[in-house]
Amino acid sequence: MARPENRSEARALSLTLPTETFNYLVLLATRGKLGRTENEVATHILVREAYAMQLRAFHNESIPPPTDQE
């Protein structure tokens, strides 16, 4: 699982998820995919996606303004 090199650099985060999403994390944890608990699975997915977004400079992307089409 992706974790900070220095655990003292870690920060706590609390999430509220739809029931279906939480249940899927429980299923992944039960099957031993990505972590042993739903919390570990959620952490793994969130960190992986945040790193991927950072690498592709997602923060620099912008939504183009709508075009007037009639």
DSSP file (Angstrom, degrees, kcal/mol; ACC not computed):
  #  RESIDUE AA STRUCTURE BP1 BP2  ACC     N-H-->O    O-->H-N    N-H-->O    O-->H-N    TCO  KAPPA ALPHA  PHI   PSI    X-CA   Y-CA   Z-CA
    1    1 A M              0   0    0      0, 0.0     2,-0.4     0, 0.0    43,-0.1   0.000 360.0 360.0 360.0 143.8    0.0    0.0    0.0
    2    2 A A        +     0   0    0     42,-0.1    45,-0.1    41,-0.0    46,-0.1  -0.585 360.0 160.8 -74.1 124.5    1.2    3.5   -0.7
    3    3 A R        -     0   0    0     -2,-0.4     4,-0.1    44,-0.1    41,-0.0  -0.964  46.4 -88.9-139.6 154.9    2.2    5.2    2.5
    4    4 A P        -     0   0    0      0, 0.0     6,-0.1     0, 0.0     3,-0.1  -0.356  35.3-125.6 -60.0 146.0    4.4    8.2    3.3
    5    5 A E  S    S+     0   0    0      1,-0.2     2,-0.6     2,-0.1     3,-0.1   0.893 105.6  44.1 -60.5 -39.2    8.0    7.3    3.8
    6    6 A N  S >  S-     0   0    0      1,-0.1     3,-2.5     2,-0.0     4,-0.3  -0.932  78.1-153.5-109.0 112.4    7.9    8.9    7.2
    7    7 A R  G >  S+     0   0    0     -2,-0.6     3,-1.7     1,-0.3    -1,-0.1   0.751  92.3  69.5 -60.2 -22.9    4.7    8.0    9.1
    8    8 A S  G 3  S+     0   0    0      1,-0.3    -1,-0.3    -3,-0.1    -3,-0.0   0.694  91.9  61.3 -67.8 -15.1    4.9   11.2   11.0
    9    9 A E  G <  S+     0   0    0     -3,-2.5    -1,-0.3     2,-0.1    -2,-0.2   0.565  83.5 106.8 -83.4  -9.3    4.1   13.0    7.7
   10   10 A A    <   -     0   0    0     -3,-1.7     2,-0.4    -4,-0.3    -7,-0.0  -0.376  54.5-158.5 -72.0 148.4    0.7   11.1    7.6
   11   11 A R        -     0   0    0     -2,-0.1     2,-0.2     2,-0.0    -2,-0.1  -0.974  18.0-116.5-127.8 143.4   -2.5   13.0    8.2
   12   12 A A        -     0   0    0     -2,-0.4     2,-0.3     2,-0.0     0, 0.0  -0.485  30.4-174.4 -77.5 148.1   -5.9   11.7    9.3
   13   13 A L        -     0   0    0     -2,-0.2     2,-0.4     2,-0.0    -2,-0.0  -0.993  12.2-151.8-144.3 136.0   -8.9   12.1    7.0
   14   14 A S        -     0   0    0     -2,-0.3     2,-0.4     2,-0.0    -2,-0.0  -0.921  16.0-169.4-111.7 135.5  -12.5   11.2    7.6
   15   15 A L        -     0   0    0     -2,-0.4     2,-0.5     2,-0.0    -2,-0.0  -0.928  17.6-152.8-125.1 147.6  -14.8   10.3    4.7
   16   16 A T        -     0   0    0     -2,-0.4    -2,-0.0     6,-0.0     0, 0.0  -0.989  26.6-176.5-115.0 124.2  -18.5    9.7    4.3
   17   17 A L        -     0   0    0     -2,-0.5     2,-0.0     1,-0.0    -2,-0.0  -0.832  33.2 -96.5-120.2 154.5  -19.3    7.3    1.4
   18   18 A P     >  -     0   0    0      0, 0.0     4,-2.4     0, 0.0     3,-0.3  -0.396  42.6-113.2 -60.9 149.5  -22.5    6.1   -0.2
   19   19 A T  H  > S+     0   0    0      1,-0.2     4,-2.8     2,-0.2     5,-0.2   0.877 116.2  53.9 -54.6 -42.0  -23.5    2.7    1.3
   20   20 A E  H  > S+     0   0    0      1,-0.2     4,-1.8     2,-0.2    -1,-0.2   0.896 109.5  47.7 -62.9 -40.4  -22.8    0.9   -2.0
   21   21 A T  H  > S+     0   0    0     -3,-0.3     4,-2.0     2,-0.2    -1,-0.2   0.929 112.5  48.4 -66.4 -45.7  -19.3    2.3   -2.2
   22   22 A F  H  X S+     0   0    0     -4,-2.4     4,-2.2     1,-0.2    -2,-0.2   0.923 110.1  52.3 -60.0 -44.6  -18.5    1.4    1.4
   23   23 A N  H  X S+     0   0    0     -4,-2.8     4,-2.2     1,-0.2    -1,-0.2   0.861 107.4  52.6 -62.0 -35.1  -19.9   -2.1    0.9
   24   24 A Y  H  X S+     0   0    0     -4,-1.8     4,-2.5     2,-0.2    -1,-0.2   0.898 107.6  51.1 -67.7 -39.2  -17.6   -2.5   -2.1
   25   25 A L  H  X S+     0   0    0     -4,-2.0     4,-2.3     2,-0.2    -2,-0.2   0.895 109.4  51.4 -62.7 -39.2  -14.6   -1.5   -0.1
   26   26 A V  H  X S+     0   0    0     -4,-2.2     4,-2.8     2,-0.2    -2,-0.2   0.918 109.1  50.7 -62.2 -43.6  -15.6   -4.1    2.5
   27   27 A L  H  X S+     0   0    0     -4,-2.2     4,-2.0     2,-0.2    -2,-0.2   0.927 110.6  48.3 -60.3 -45.9  -15.8   -6.7   -0.3
   28   28 A L  H  <>S+     0   0    0     -4,-2.5     5,-3.1     1,-0.2     7,-0.3   0.898 113.4  47.7 -61.8 -40.2  -12.3   -5.8   -1.5
   29   29 A A  H ><5S+     0   0    0     -4,-2.3     3,-1.4     3,-0.2    -2,-0.2   0.911 109.4  53.1 -66.9 -42.0  -11.0   -6.0    2.0
   30   30 A T  H 3<5S+     0   0    0     -4,-2.8    -1,-0.2     1,-0.3    -2,-0.2   0.863 110.9  46.9 -60.8 -36.7  -12.7   -9.4    2.7
   31   31 A R  T 3<5S-     0   0    0     -4,-2.0    -1,-0.3    -5,-0.2    -2,-0.2   0.412 117.6-114.7 -86.8   2.1  -11.1  -10.8   -0.5
   32   32 A G  T < 5 +     0   0    0     -3,-1.4     2,-0.6     1,-0.2    -3,-0.2   0.751  63.4 150.3  73.9  24.1   -7.7   -9.4    0.5
   33   33 A K  S   <S-     0   0    0     -5,-3.1    -1,-0.2    -6,-0.2    -2,-0.1  -0.828  73.8 -19.0 -94.3 118.2   -7.5   -6.9   -2.4
   34   34 A L  S    S-     0   0    0     -2,-0.6     2,-0.3    10,-0.1    10,-0.2   0.331 131.4  -5.1  74.7  -5.6   -5.5   -3.8   -1.7
   35   35 A G        -     0   0    0     -7,-0.3    -3,-0.2    -6,-0.1    -2,-0.1  -0.913  67.4-104.4 165.0 170.7   -5.7   -4.1    2.1
   36   36 A R  S    S+     0   0    0     -2,-0.3     2,-0.3    -4,-0.1    -4,-0.1   0.696  99.7  36.5 -92.6 -21.2   -7.1   -6.0    5.1
   37   37 A T  S  > S-     0   0    0     -3,-0.1     4,-2.4     1,-0.1     5,-0.2  -0.856  85.3-111.1-127.5 163.1   -9.8   -3.4    6.1
   38   38 A E  H  > S+     0   0    0     -2,-0.3     4,-2.5     1,-0.2     5,-0.2   0.842 119.9  55.9 -61.6 -31.7  -12.1   -1.1    4.2
   39   39 A N  H  > S+     0   0    0      2,-0.2     4,-2.4     1,-0.2    -1,-0.2   0.923 108.0  46.3 -66.1 -44.3  -10.1    1.8    5.6
   40   40 A E  H  > S+     0   0    0      2,-0.2     4,-2.5     1,-0.2    -2,-0.2   0.897 113.4  49.9 -64.6 -40.4   -6.8    0.4    4.2
   41   41 A V  H  X S+     0   0    0     -4,-2.4     4,-2.5     2,-0.2     5,-0.2   0.941 111.8  47.6 -63.5 -47.2   -8.5   -0.3    0.8
   42   42 A A  H  X S+     0   0    0     -4,-2.5     4,-2.7     1,-0.2     5,-0.2   0.902 112.4  50.0 -61.2 -41.4   -9.9    3.3    0.7
   43   43 A T  H  X S+     0   0    0     -4,-2.4     4,-2.7     2,-0.2     5,-0.3   0.928 110.3  50.0 -62.4 -45.5   -6.5    4.7    1.7
   44   44 A H  H  X S+     0   0    0     -4,-2.5     4,-2.4     1,-0.2    -2,-0.2   0.938 114.1  44.1 -59.1 -48.4   -4.7    2.7   -1.0
   45   45 A I  H  X S+     0   0    0     -4,-2.5     4,-2.5     2,-0.2     5,-0.2   0.923 114.8  48.4 -64.6 -45.1   -7.1    3.8   -3.7
   46   46 A L  H  X S+     0   0    0     -4,-2.7     4,-2.5    -5,-0.2    -2,-0.2   0.924 114.2  45.0 -63.4 -45.4   -7.2    7.4   -2.7
   47   47 A V  H  X S+     0   0    0     -4,-2.7     4,-2.5    -5,-0.2     5,-0.2   0.921 113.7  50.4 -65.2 -43.6   -3.4    7.7   -2.5
   48   48 A R  H  X S+     0   0    0     -4,-2.4     4,-2.1    -5,-0.3    -2,-0.2   0.925 114.1  44.3 -60.3 -45.5   -2.9    5.9   -5.8
   49   49 A E  H  X S+     0   0    0     -4,-2.5     4,-2.6     2,-0.2    -1,-0.2   0.886 112.0  51.9 -69.0 -38.8   -5.4    8.2   -7.6
   50   50 A A  H  X S+     0   0    0     -4,-2.5     4,-2.3    -5,-0.2    -2,-0.2   0.921 111.1  47.8 -64.0 -42.8   -4.0   11.3   -6.0
   51   51 A Y  H  X S+     0   0    0     -4,-2.5     4,-2.5     2,-0.2    -2,-0.2   0.918 112.4  49.6 -61.6 -43.3   -0.5   10.4   -7.1
   52   52 A A  H  X S+     0   0    0     -4,-2.1     4,-1.8    -5,-0.2    -2,-0.2   0.908 111.3  48.8 -63.4 -41.9   -1.7    9.6  -10.7
   53   53 A M  H  <>S+     0   0    0     -4,-2.6     5,-2.9     1,-0.2     6,-0.3   0.904 111.7  49.6 -63.9 -41.0   -3.6   12.9  -10.9
   54   54 A Q  H ><5S+     0   0    0     -4,-2.3     3,-1.5     1,-0.2    -2,-0.2   0.915 108.9  52.4 -64.6 -42.9   -0.5   14.8   -9.7
   55   55 A L  H 3<5S+     0   0    0     -4,-2.5    -1,-0.2     1,-0.3    -2,-0.2   0.851 111.6  45.2 -63.1 -35.3    1.7   13.1  -12.2
   56   56 A R  T 3<5S-     0   0    0     -4,-1.8    -1,-0.3    -5,-0.2    -2,-0.2   0.266 114.1-118.0 -94.3  14.7   -0.6   14.0  -15.1
   57   57 A A  T X 5 +     0   0    0     -3,-1.5     3,-1.9     1,-0.1     4,-0.5   0.858  51.9 164.1  56.4  41.6   -0.9   17.6  -13.8
   58   58 A F  G > < +     0   0    0     -5,-2.9     3,-1.5     1,-0.3    -4,-0.1   0.844  69.4  64.9 -55.8 -35.0   -4.6   17.3  -13.3
   59   59 A H  G 3  S+     0   0    0     -6,-0.3    -1,-0.3     1,-0.3    -2,-0.1   0.666  99.1  53.5 -65.6 -16.1   -4.5   20.4  -11.1
   60   60 A N  G <  S+     0   0    0     -3,-1.9    -1,-0.3    -4,-0.1    -2,-0.2   0.549  88.6  99.1 -93.9  -9.0   -3.4   22.4  -14.2
   61   61 A E    <   -     0   0    0     -3,-1.5     2,-0.3    -4,-0.5    -4,-0.0  -0.456  54.4-167.3 -76.5 149.9   -6.4   21.3  -16.3
   62   62 A S        -     0   0    0     -2,-0.1    -2,-0.0     0, 0.0    -3,-0.0  -0.961  26.5-109.9-135.5 156.8   -9.4   23.6  -16.7
   63   63 A I        -     0   0    0     -2,-0.3    -2,-0.0     1,-0.0     0, 0.0  -0.742  38.9-124.2 -84.9 122.6  -12.9   23.1  -18.0
   64   64 A P        -     0   0    0      0, 0.0     3,-0.1     0, 0.0    -1,-0.0  -0.350  31.4-101.1 -66.1 148.4  -13.3   25.0  -21.2
   65   65 A P        -     0   0    0      0, 0.0     2,-0.0     0, 0.0     0, 0.0  -0.322  47.2 -92.0 -65.5 152.1  -16.1   27.5  -21.3
   66   66 A P        -     0   0    0      0, 0.0     2,-0.3     0, 0.0    -3,-0.0  -0.334  39.0-128.4 -64.1 146.3  -19.3   26.3  -23.1
   67   67 A T        -     0   0    0     -3,-0.1     2,-1.0     1,-0.0     0, 0.0  -0.743  19.8-115.2 -95.2 145.6  -19.5   27.2  -26.8
   68   68 A D        +     0   0    0     -2,-0.3     2,-0.5     2,-0.0    -1,-0.0  -0.693  45.2 167.5 -81.8 105.7  -22.6   28.9  -28.2
   69   69 A Q              0   0    0     -2,-1.0    -2,-0.0     1,-0.1     0, 0.0  -0.980 360.0 360.0-123.1 122.7  -24.1   26.4  -30.5
   70   70 A E              0   0    0     -2,-0.5    -1,-0.1     0, 0.0    -2,-0.0   0.347 360.0 360.0-126.0 360.0  -27.6   27.0  -31.8
